[in-house]
Amino acid sequence: MLTYGNLTLHSLLQKQAERFPEKNFIVFKDETITYHEFLNRTEKMAGWLMDKGIRKGDTVAAFLSNSPLFYETWFSCAAIGAVLLPINTASTPSELEYFLSHSDSKGLIYEGNLVNEQHLMVAEEQSLLFIQKDEENWSREKEKCQFTPADQPIYPGDVACIMYTSGTTAKPKGVLITHENYLFAGHSAVLYQQLTPEDRYLVFLPLFHVNSQYYTSMAMLAVGGTIILLERFKSSTFWDDVKKYRPTVSSLVATVIKMLLECPKHPSEKGHTLQKAGYGLFVHYQDLLKFQERFGVKLYQWYGMTESITTNIVTPLHEEMMTDPESGIVPIGKPGLGQDVRIIKEDGEEAGPGEVGEIIIKSPSLMKGYYKNPEATAKTLQNGYLYTGDKGYYNEEGFIWFVDRNKDMIKRAGENISSIEVENVLSSHASVEECAVIGEPDSLREEAVIAYIRCSEGKQVSSDELNEFCKERLSYFKVPQEFRFAEDFPRTSIGKIQKNLLRK
């Protein structure tokens, strides 16, 4: 790919530090870090890693929450050609052991408040170079280090990161992400979101997640903007943070949109600087309208995967929000520029408008593969296409609708049922705040449709009422056989409901 020549993460950072030396790159709490300062910090840490024996191709694990240190670790690894392994900070000792051993990690940088004795025993047993973030001696040691380029040249196609998938159906797979992948993610995110060097991106989703790396942080580096970094999302202080830090754009998830709508009115929720925000699956149409009207923030949806690197399907910012006339569900958008998106039926033929099939993607930038897993790589990457495992369909205008994950589709008496469609109907009930629909084994009809319900604060609804509500709006075979009420749901690090755990 000639789009970036021989640029790598480090050489792009050098370029932007020359272009915007005194401009703030990262703002965190009361700390501001200019592009020049961040480059200096990164190179000192890279020198420290090399002094400790880390070389090109070695993997360094980061067990870190949102802070400038995460960025320093990421870009210092890139500077010497090492490979970053971001680890979910909720990982158990056994999960940590799998990540470190499977990735062949040589080092671990961690925060003391995130680990227990079992975590540390795992690291010690693997003879890792590891350091605690808060050790004062380490900070002083780094300051004395000097950066010298690696003996071996670093190429755009070299692996810069191993990102492990959630592992809902098997052991997590390590997605290999190259320097070129990261640069493409940043470049495309700038185009899709119409960003400029004047933008200030509010980042609060975990930095160990692809969303905060691909679509937000890399976008700001690519365009020369500013990252406003929060430790985490807090609905009660969100608009205070917006007022204080003056972001222009952010990235949300469905849970965040719901939580902000639930909050009482805030004096700063109008007349602020936040103009637009991207979001992922799944938000009810009425909630989107309420959010945009109440807060004055333009919402646009995107679809992408850890393996697909960028947002392959996006809502064009110039398009009006629309819905499927039958289901009332909002499309996930249209294929992004340079993205070849197709819908394939089970027989391998391309689907026509309105026909459901698997979404497959050919892109200028896909993952390099799965680490030490050629079988899974060959299954996912076929003839230049990424097979997503997600079901969808499109209309005559090219808008694409997400139907369901393959593993979340419910089969009942020979009929395929989209859990998303059933959830969309249930979400429109005035007493339902959140829901999740799954299939459970049924000896008579393959699977039973089960709905988990979280009621809105101060409201109640009976199973009989929900049953009648669904009967009026869904085909008989899609109506849940059972309604189960819950205070909350098991969730991923960015708030998505973990249906695999509900099924267990």
C-alpha positions in Angstrom: 0.0 0.0 0.0 1.6 3.3 -1.1 -0.7 5.6 0.8 1.8 6.0 3.6 5.1 5.2 1.9 7.5 4.0 4.6 5.8 5.7 7.5 5.5 3.8 10.8 3.8 4.8 14.0 7.1 6.4 15.3 7.9 8.2 12.1 4.4 9.6 11.9 4.7 10.8 15.5 8.1 12.5 14.6 6.5 14.2 11.6 3.6 15.6 13.7 5.9 16.7 16.5 7.8 18.7 13.9 4.6 20.1 12.5 2.8 20.9 15.8 5.6 21.0 18.4 3.9 23.2 21.0 0.4 22.0 20.3 -1.3 19.8 23.0 -1.5 16.2 21.9 -2.9 14.7 25.1 -4.8 16.4 27.9 -5.3 14.2 31.0 -6.8 15.7 34.2 -4.7 18.8 34.8 -1.8 17.6 32.7 -1.1 18.7 29.2 1.4 17.0 26.9 2.5 18.7 23.7 3.4 16.7 20.6 7.1 17.5 21.2 6.9 16.4 24.9 5.1 13.2 24.0 7.7 12.3 21.4 10.4 12.9 24.0 8.7 10.8 26.6 8.1 8.0 24.1 11.8 7.9 23.0 13.0 7.9 26.6 10.8 4.9 27.4 11.9 3.2 24.2 15.5 3.7 25.3 14.6 2.2 28.7 13.0 -0.8 27.0 16.1 -1.4 24.9 18.4 -1.1 28.0 16.3 -3.9 29.5 16.8 -6.1 26.5 13.6 -5.6 24.5 14.2 -5.8 20.8 12.4 -5.7 17.5 9.6 -8.4 17.5 9.5 -8.8 21.2 6.0 -8.5 22.8 5.4 -6.2 25.8 2.2 -6.5 27.7 0.4 -3.5 29.1 -2.0 -4.0 32.0 -2.9 -0.3 32.3 -5.9 1.9 32.7 -6.5 5.1 30.8 -3.5 7.4 31.3 -0.7 8.9 29.2 1.5 5.9 30.2 -0.6 3.7 28.0 0.2 5.9 25.0 3.9 6.0 26.0 4.0 2.2 26.2 2.2 1.8 22.8 4.5 4.3 20.9 7.7 3.3 22.6 7.2 -0.3 21.6 6.5 1.0 18.0 9.7 3.0 18.1 11.9 0.0 18.5 9.8 -2.4 16.5 8.4 -4.3 19.6 4.8 -5.5 19.8 2.3 -4.1 22.2 -0.1 -6.4 23.9 -3.0 -4.4 25.5 -4.7 -6.5 28.2 -8.2 -5.9 29.5 -7.8 -4.6 33.0 -10.6 -6.9 34.2 -8.6 -10.0 33.3 -8.3 -12.7 35.9 -4.9 -14.3 36.7 -5.8 -17.3 34.6 -6.7 -15.1 31.6 -3.5 -13.1 32.1 -1.5 -16.3 32.1 -3.1 -17.3 28.8 -2.4 -13.9 27.2 1.2 -13.8 28.3 2.1 -17.3 27.4 0.3 -17.5 24.1 1.7 -14.2 23.0 5.3 -15.1 24.1 5.5 -11.8 26.0 8.9 -10.7 27.2 7.7 -7.9 29.5 4.7 -6.6 31.5 4.0 -3.1 32.5 1.2 -2.9 35.1 -0.6 -0.7 37.6 -0.4 -1.8 41.2 -4.1 -1.2 41.9 -5.1 -3.5 39.0 -3.4 -6.6 40.1 -3.3 -9.0 43.0 -0.8 -11.6 44.2 -2.0 -14.2 41.8 -1.5 -11.8 38.8 2.1 -11.2 39.9 2.8 -14.8 40.5 1.8 -15.5 36.9 4.2 -12.9 35.7 7.0 -14.2 37.9 6.5 -17.8 36.8 7.1 -16.7 33.2 10.3 -14.9 34.1 9.0 -11.6 32.6 10.6 -8.2 32.8 7.9 -6.4 34.7 7.5 -3.0 36.3 4.8 -1.3 38.3 3.7 2.1 37.0 3.9 3.9 40.3 7.5 3.0 41.2 9.4 6.4 41.5 12.7 4.8 40.7 11.4 3.7 37.4 10.4 7.3 36.4 13.9 8.5 37.4 15.5 5.6 35.5 13.6 6.4 32.3 14.7 10.0 32.4 18.3 9.0 32.1 17.7 6.8 29.0 18.5 7.8 25.4 16.8 6.6 22.3 18.8 5.0 19.5 17.0 3.5 16.5 16.8 -0.2 16.4 19.6 -2.1 14.6 17.0 -3.7 12.3 14.8 -1.4 10.2 11.1 -1.1 11.0 8.7 -1.5 8.1 5.0 -0.5 7.7 4.1 -4.1 7.3 5.7 -5.1 10.7 3.4 -6.2 13.5 2.9 -3.4 16.0 0.2 -4.9 18.3 -1.5 -8.2 19.2 -5.1 -7.5 20.2 -7.0 -10.5 21.6 -10.6 -11.0 20.7 -13.2 -11.5 23.4 -13.2 -15.3 23.1 -16.9 -15.8 23.5 -16.9 -19.2 21.7 -13.4 -20.4 22.2 -10.0 -19.3 23.5 -9.3 -15.7 22.5 -7.5 -15.2 19.2 -4.6 -12.8 18.9 -5.2 -10.4 16.0 -2.0 -9.1 14.4 -2.1 -5.4 13.7 0.6 -3.7 11.7 2.0 -0.2 11.6 0.3 0.2 8.2 -3.0 -1.0 9.7 -2.9 1.7 12.4 -2.0 4.4 9.9 -4.9 3.4 7.7 -7.3 3.4 10.6 -6.3 6.9 11.5 -6.4 8.2 7.9 -9.8 6.6 7.2 -11.3 7.8 10.6 -10.3 11.4 9.7 -12.2 11.1 6.4 -15.3 9.4 7.8 -15.7 11.8 10.7 -14.6 14.9 8.8 -12.0 15.8 11.3 -9.5 18.7 11.2 -6.4 19.7 13.3 -8.7 21.9 15.4 -10.7 18.9 16.7 -10.4 17.8 20.2 -11.5 14.1 20.7 -13.0 13.1 24.0 -11.7 9.5 24.7 -13.0 7.7 27.7 -13.6 4.1 26.4 -10.7 1.8 27.5 -7.5 2.3 25.6 -6.9 -1.4 25.6 -9.9 -1.6 23.2 -9.7 -1.1 19.5 -12.3 1.7 19.5 -10.0 4.0 21.5 -7.0 3.1 19.3 -8.3 2.8 15.8 -11.1 5.4 15.5 -10.1 8.1 18.0 -6.5 8.2 19.1 -5.0 7.3 15.6 -7.4 9.8 14.0 -6.0 12.6 16.2 -2.4 11.7 15.5 -3.1 11.5 11.8 -4.8 14.9 11.5 -2.8 16.7 14.2 -5.6 17.1 16.7 -5.8 16.8 20.5 -6.8 13.9 22.6 -8.9 14.7 25.7 -8.4 11.5 27.8 -10.6 10.6 30.7 -9.9 7.6 33.1 -13.5 6.4 32.5 -17.0 7.4 31.7 -19.1 8.9 34.5 -22.6 10.0 33.5 -22.9 12.4 36.5 -19.8 14.4 35.5 -19.9 13.9 31.7 -21.2 17.4 30.9 -18.9 19.0 33.5 -16.0 17.4 31.6 -17.3 18.6 28.3 -17.5 22.1 29.7 -14.0 21.9 31.2 -12.1 20.3 28.3 -14.1 21.7 25.3 -14.1 18.6 23.1 -15.6 18.8 19.6 -16.1 15.0 18.9 -16.4 11.8 20.9 -17.0 8.0 20.5 -19.9 6.5 22.4 -21.5 3.1 22.9 -25.1 2.2 23.3 -24.8 2.0 27.1 -23.4 5.5 27.3 -26.2 6.9 25.2 -28.8 5.2 27.4 -27.1 6.4 30.6 -26.9 10.0 29.5 -30.6 10.0 28.5 -31.5 8.6 32.0 -29.7 11.4 33.7 -31.6 14.5 35.0 -31.1 17.7 33.0 -27.6 19.2 33.5 -26.9 22.9 33.2 -24.1 22.3 30.7 -25.9 19.7 28.4 -26.8 22.5 25.9 -24.6 25.2 24.4 -21.4 23.1 24.7 -18.6 22.4 22.2 -19.4 18.8 21.5 -20.7 18.7 18.0 -20.8 15.0 17.0 -20.1 11.5 18.1 -19.8 8.0 16.6 -21.5 5.0 18.1 -21.8 1.2 17.5 -24.6 -1.3 17.8 -27.4 -1.1 19.0 -29.5 2.0 19.7 -33.2 2.3 19.3 -34.3 4.9 16.7 -36.4 6.9 19.2 -33.4 7.1 21.6 -31.2 8.4 18.8 -33.8 11.2 18.1 -34.1 12.0 21.8 -30.3 12.2 22.2 -29.8 14.5 19.2 -32.6 16.8 20.1 -31.8 17.0 23.8 -28.1 17.4 23.6 -27.6 18.9 20.2 -25.0 16.3 19.3 -25.0 14.7 15.8 -24.8 10.9 16.0 -23.4 8.7 13.3 -23.1 4.9 13.4 -20.2 2.7 12.3 -19.4 -0.9 11.9 -16.0 -2.5 12.2 -14.1 -5.3 13.9 -10.8 -5.8 15.5 -9.8 -7.9 12.4 -11.1 -5.3 9.9 -9.0 -2.4 11.4 -11.2 0.5 10.3 -14.9 1.4 10.2 -15.8 -0.5 7.1 -19.4 0.6 7.1 -20.4 4.1 8.2 -23.3 6.5 8.3 -22.4 9.3 5.9 -22.6 12.6 7.9 -24.5 14.3 5.1 -27.3 11.7 5.1 -30.5 11.9 7.0 -31.2 9.3 9.6 -33.5 6.6 8.3 -35.0 3.3 9.4 -36.2 0.0 7.8 -39.9 0.7 7.1 -40.9 -2.8 8.4 -38.7 -3.2 11.5 -38.0 0.4 12.4 -34.3 -0.5 12.8 -31.6 2.1 11.8 -29.0 0.9 9.2 -25.4 0.7 10.1 -24.5 2.8 7.1 -22.9 2.4 3.7 -19.6 1.0 2.7 -16.7 3.4 3.4 -14.5 4.6 0.5 -12.3 1.8 -0.7 -14.3 -0.8 1.2 -15.8 -3.7 -0.9 -18.7 -5.0 1.2 -20.8 -7.9 0.1 -23.7 -10.0 1.5 -23.2 -13.7 0.8 -25.9 -16.3 1.0 -25.3 -19.8 2.4 -24.8 -21.2 -1.1 -22.0 -18.7 -1.7 -24.1 -16.5 -4.1 -24.4 -12.8 -3.6 -27.6 -11.7 -2.0 -30.0 -9.2 -3.6 -31.6 -6.2 -1.9 -33.5 -7.3 1.2 -31.9 -10.8 1.3 -30.1 -11.8 4.5 -26.6 -13.2 4.3 -23.1 -13.0 5.8 -21.3 -9.7 5.6 -17.9 -10.1 4.0 -15.4 -7.3 3.5 -12.4 -6.6 1.2 -10.5 -3.6 2.4 -7.1 -1.9 1.7 -6.2 -2.8 5.3 -7.2 -6.0 7.1 -5.4 -7.8 9.9 -2.3 -9.7 9.1 -3.8 -12.8 10.6 -4.3 -14.6 14.0 -1.1 -15.2 16.0 -0.1 -18.9 16.0 -3.5 -19.9 14.5 -3.2 -20.5 10.7 -6.5 -22.5 10.7 -8.6 -19.7 12.1 -6.8 -17.2 9.8 -7.6 -19.3 6.7 -11.2 -19.6 7.8 -11.6 -15.8 8.4 -9.6 -14.5 5.5 -10.6 -16.1 2.2 -9.7 -14.8 -1.3 -8.9 -11.4 0.1 -12.2 -11.1 2.0 -12.8 -11.0 5.7 -15.7 -13.2 6.7 -17.2 -11.4 9.6 -19.7 -14.0 10.9 -22.3 -11.3 11.0 -25.6 -11.4 9.2 -27.0 -8.4 7.3 -28.9 -7.1 4.3 -29.0 -4.0 2.1 -31.5 -1.8 0.3 -31.6 -0.3 -3.2 -29.7 2.8 -1.9 -26.8 0.7 -0.6 -27.6 1.2 3.1 -26.7 -1.9 5.1 -28.6 -3.3 8.1 -27.1 -5.5 10.7 -29.3 -8.5 11.5 -27.3 -10.5 14.0 -24.1 -12.3 14.9 -24.1 -15.8 13.4 -23.8 -17.1 16.9 -26.7 -15.0 18.2 -29.2 -15.9 15.5 -32.0 -18.0 17.0 -33.4 -21.0 15.1 -36.9 -22.0 16.1 -38.9 -24.6 14.3 -37.0 -24.0 11.0 -37.3 -20.2 11.2 -34.3 -17.9 11.6 -35.0 -15.2 14.2 -32.9 -12.0 14.6 -32.4 -11.3 18.3 -31.8 -7.6 17.3 -35.3 -7.4 15.8 -37.0 -8.7 18.9 -34.8 -6.4 21.1 -35.8 -3.5 18.9 -39.5 -4.2 19.6 -39.0 -4.7 23.3 -36.9 -1.5 23.6 -39.9 0.5 22.3 -42.0 -0.4 25.4 -42.1 2.5 27.8 -41.1 0.4 30.8 -38.1 -1.4 29.2 -34.8 0.3 29.7 -32.6 -2.4 28.3 -33.0 -6.0 27.0 -31.2 -8.9 25.6 -32.7 -11.8 23.6 -31.1 -15.2 23.3 -31.9 -18.7 22.2 -32.0 -21.7 24.6 -32.2 -25.3 23.6 -35.7 -26.6 23.1 -36.3 -30.3 22.6 -39.4 -29.7 20.5 -38.5 -26.6 18.4 -34.7 -26.4 18.3 -34.5 -23.2 20.4 -36.7 -21.2 22.6 -36.7 -17.4 22.4 -35.8 -16.0 25.9 -35.9 -12.2 26.7 -33.9 -10.7 29.6 -35.4 -7.4 30.7 -34.1 -4.5 32.7 -36.9 -2.1 33.6 -36.6 1.7 33.6 -36.1 3.2 37.0 -39.4 3.4 38.9 -41.3 1.4 36.3 -42.6 -2.2 36.2 -44.1 -4.5 33.6 -45.4 -8.0 33.7 -44.5 -10.9 31.4 -48.1 -11.1 30.2 -48.0 -7.4 29.2 -44.8 -7.9 27.3 -46.1 -11.0 25.7 -49.2 -9.1 24.4 -47.0 -6.2 23.3 -44.8 -8.5 21.2 -47.7 -10.4 19.7 -49.0 -7.1 18.3 -45.7 -6.3 16.6 -43.9 -9.6 15.8 -44.7 -12.8 13.9 -45.9 -15.4 16.3 -42.7 -17.5 16.1 -40.6 -14.5 17.1 -42.5 -13.8 20.3 -40.3 -14.8 23.4 -41.5 -17.8 25.2 -40.1 -16.5 28.5 -39.3 -13.1 30.0 -36.7 -12.9 32.7 -36.1 -9.7 34.7 -32.6 -8.6 35.7 -31.1 -5.7 37.6 -28.2 -5.5 35.1 -26.3 -7.6 32.6 -22.8 -9.1 32.3 -20.9 -6.7 30.0 -17.7 -6.3 28.1 -15.2 -3.5 28.8 -17.1 -1.1 26.6 -20.6 -1.9 28.0 -21.8 -4.4 25.4 -24.1 -7.2 26.9 -22.3 -10.5 26.9 -25.0 -12.8 25.6 -22.7 -15.8 25.8 -22.7 -15.5 29.6 -26.5 -15.2 29.6 -26.7 -18.4 27.6 -24.6 -20.2 30.2 
